[in-house]
Amino acid sequence: TEGTQRNEVVARKVGENPVVDGKLDDDVWASAPAVSFIRALDKKNPTPAYPTTLKAVWTLDAVSLGFRMAEPEPAKMARTVHGADDALAWWDDNVEIFLDVTGQRTDYYQLIVNANAAIFDSHGKNLEWTCKGLKAAAHVGKDFWSLEVTVPLSAFEDAVKPGTGVVWYGNFTRHRVCDRKPRE
C-alpha cells in the first residue's frame, strides 16, 4: 500500500525446532537475524517508543517466530485471556500475526497471541479454523516480554513449503495496552 514501510524477515533453516518456552535462548535463535518493528503507517515517526524485534526459523515440519518486546512496566500488562479461540485476546498486550503461506497475496491466516500465550486463530473470515499443533509460550522479564510461536506446516493445507527462494508474506503487529494510553 502506498505510504507504508516494510521490513523483510528472512527465516533461517535450522536442524530442530526451538523449545517453546518463550525465552528465545535456544541455539537456533542465535543464527536468525532480529528484525525491528516499525510504525509502518507513520512515515514521520516510524520508530516505536517500545521496540519489538522478530526472529524467524524453519525446519522441514514447522516455522517458528520469536518476538522480544521492550516493556518498562510488565506488571501492568493486560493479560486477562487465558483460553483458546478468544478474540478478546486482541484487547490484551499481544502480538498479531497474519501469514500468507502461499505467497500469492490472495488469502491469509491470522493468529493473536497474548502475554499468557492464549491464542485466537482464523483462516481469513473462517473463525472455525484451528491451527492444529501450534505451540506458543510467553516469558515476562524485568523490562521486556518475549514470545515463541511454532506453527507446523501441516496446519496449512495450502502452504508452500519453505526453501531457498520461497516467499511467504506476513504482517506482524504488537499491541501494547499496558499503560492504557492510545495503542502504538
C-alpha positions as CSV (number, residue, x, y, z in Angstrom):
1,T,0.0,0.0,0.0
2,E,1.3,3.4,-0.9
3,G,2.7,5.2,2.2
4,T,3.6,2.1,4.1
5,Q,7.1,1.0,5.1
6,R,8.1,-2.7,5.3
7,N,11.0,-4.7,6.7
8,E,11.9,-8.1,5.3
9,V,12.1,-11.0,7.6
10,V,14.4,-13.9,6.4
11,A,13.7,-17.2,8.1
12,R,16.8,-19.3,8.7
13,K,16.7,-23.1,8.2
14,V,17.7,-24.9,11.4
15,G,18.1,-28.5,12.3
16,E,15.5,-28.6,15.0
17,N,12.6,-26.6,16.3
18,P,13.2,-24.4,19.3
19,V,11.9,-25.4,22.7
20,V,8.8,-23.3,23.0
21,D,9.2,-21.7,26.4
22,G,9.0,-18.1,25.5
23,K,12.7,-17.4,26.4
24,L,14.4,-17.2,22.9
25,D,17.6,-18.7,24.4
26,D,17.9,-21.8,22.2
27,D,20.9,-22.1,19.9
28,V,18.6,-22.0,16.9
29,W,17.7,-18.3,17.6
30,A,21.4,-17.3,17.5
31,S,21.6,-17.8,13.7
32,A,18.4,-15.8,13.0
33,P,18.7,-12.1,12.4
34,A,16.5,-9.8,14.5
35,V,14.2,-7.5,12.5
36,S,12.9,-4.4,14.3
37,F,9.3,-3.5,14.1
38,I,8.4,-0.1,12.6
39,R,5.3,2.0,12.7
40,A,4.5,1.2,9.1
41,L,1.7,3.8,8.6
42,D,3.6,6.7,10.2
43,K,6.3,7.9,7.8
44,K,7.1,10.9,10.1
45,N,7.6,8.7,13.2
46,P,8.5,5.1,12.2
47,T,10.4,4.3,15.4
48,P,8.2,2.7,18.1
49,A,8.5,4.1,21.6
50,Y,8.6,0.5,22.9
51,P,10.9,-1.5,20.5
52,T,9.9,-5.0,19.3
53,T,12.1,-7.4,17.3
54,L,11.2,-10.6,15.4
55,K,13.3,-13.6,14.5
56,A,12.1,-16.5,12.3
57,V,13.5,-20.0,11.7
58,W,12.1,-23.0,9.9
59,T,12.6,-26.8,9.8
60,L,11.1,-29.3,7.4
61,D,8.0,-29.5,9.5
62,A,7.4,-26.1,11.1
63,V,8.0,-22.3,11.1
64,S,8.9,-20.7,14.4
65,L,8.6,-17.0,15.3
66,G,10.4,-15.3,18.2
67,F,9.3,-11.9,19.4
68,R,11.0,-9.7,22.1
69,M,9.1,-6.6,23.3
70,A,10.5,-3.9,25.4
71,E,8.2,-3.3,28.3
72,P,9.2,-0.9,31.2
73,E,6.1,-1.9,33.3
74,P,5.5,-5.6,32.8
75,A,3.4,-5.9,36.0
76,K,0.8,-3.6,34.4
77,M,0.4,-5.6,31.2
78,A,-3.1,-6.6,30.2
79,R,-3.2,-10.4,30.5
80,T,-6.9,-11.2,31.0
81,V,-7.5,-14.0,28.5
82,H,-6.1,-17.5,29.3
83,G,-8.1,-19.8,27.0
84,A,-8.1,-20.7,23.3
85,D,-10.1,-19.1,20.5
86,D,-11.0,-16.0,22.4
87,A,-10.9,-12.9,20.2
88,L,-10.7,-10.8,23.4
89,A,-7.0,-11.6,23.4
90,W,-6.8,-8.7,21.0
91,W,-7.5,-6.3,23.9
92,D,-4.6,-7.7,25.9
93,D,-1.0,-6.9,25.3
94,N,-0.4,-9.2,22.4
95,V,1.2,-10.0,19.0
96,E,-1.0,-10.3,16.0
97,I,0.3,-12.4,13.1
98,F,-1.0,-12.5,9.6
99,L,0.5,-15.1,7.3
100,D,0.1,-15.7,3.5
101,V,1.6,-19.2,3.3
102,T,1.1,-19.4,-0.5
103,G,3.0,-16.2,-1.4
104,Q,0.0,-15.3,-3.7
105,R,-1.4,-12.5,-1.6
106,T,-4.9,-13.9,-2.0
107,D,-5.5,-15.5,1.4
108,Y,-4.3,-15.3,4.9
109,Y,-4.2,-16.9,8.3
110,Q,-4.5,-14.8,11.5
111,L,-3.1,-15.6,14.9
112,I,-3.3,-13.4,18.0
113,V,-1.2,-14.5,20.9
114,N,-1.3,-12.6,24.2
115,A,1.3,-12.4,27.1
116,N,-0.4,-15.5,28.6
117,A,0.2,-17.4,25.3
118,A,-3.6,-17.5,24.8
119,I,-4.3,-17.9,21.1
120,F,-7.0,-16.8,18.8
121,D,-6.8,-18.2,15.3
122,S,-8.7,-17.9,12.0
123,H,-8.3,-18.6,8.3
124,G,-9.5,-15.4,6.6
125,K,-13.0,-14.9,7.9
126,N,-13.3,-18.5,8.9
127,L,-13.3,-18.3,12.7
128,E,-13.9,-22.1,13.0
129,W,-10.4,-22.9,11.6
130,T,-7.9,-24.1,14.2
131,C,-4.2,-24.0,13.8
132,K,-3.6,-27.6,14.8
133,G,-0.3,-28.3,16.5
134,L,0.5,-24.7,17.2
135,K,2.7,-24.2,20.2
136,A,3.2,-20.8,22.0
137,A,4.8,-19.7,25.2
138,A,5.4,-16.3,26.7
139,H,8.1,-15.2,29.2
140,V,7.9,-12.0,31.2
141,G,11.2,-10.4,32.2
142,K,12.2,-7.4,34.3
143,D,11.8,-4.9,31.4
144,F,10.6,-7.0,28.5
145,W,8.4,-9.8,27.5
146,S,9.1,-12.4,24.8
147,L,7.0,-14.9,22.9
148,E,7.8,-18.0,20.9
149,V,5.3,-19.4,18.4
150,T,5.9,-22.6,16.4
151,V,3.4,-23.4,13.7
152,P,3.5,-26.9,12.0
153,L,3.4,-26.7,8.2
154,S,0.7,-29.4,8.3
155,A,-1.7,-26.8,9.9
156,F,-1.9,-25.1,6.5
157,E,-3.3,-27.2,3.7
158,D,-2.2,-24.8,1.0
159,A,1.3,-23.8,2.3
160,V,4.2,-23.6,0.0
161,K,7.0,-25.5,1.8
162,P,9.8,-23.3,3.0
163,G,13.0,-23.4,1.0
164,T,15.5,-21.3,-0.9
165,G,13.6,-18.7,-2.9
166,V,10.2,-19.4,-1.4
167,V,8.3,-16.3,-0.3
168,W,5.6,-16.1,2.3
169,Y,4.0,-12.8,3.2
170,G,3.2,-11.7,6.6
171,N,2.2,-8.8,8.8
172,F,3.3,-8.7,12.4
173,T,1.8,-6.3,14.9
174,R,2.4,-5.7,18.6
175,H,-0.4,-4.3,20.6
176,R,0.8,-2.6,23.7
177,V,-2.0,-1.6,26.0
178,C,-0.5,-1.9,29.5
179,D,-0.5,1.8,30.4
180,R,-3.9,2.3,28.8
181,K,-2.6,5.1,26.6
182,P,-3.5,5.0,22.9
183,R,-2.2,1.9,21.3
184,E,1.1,2.3,19.5
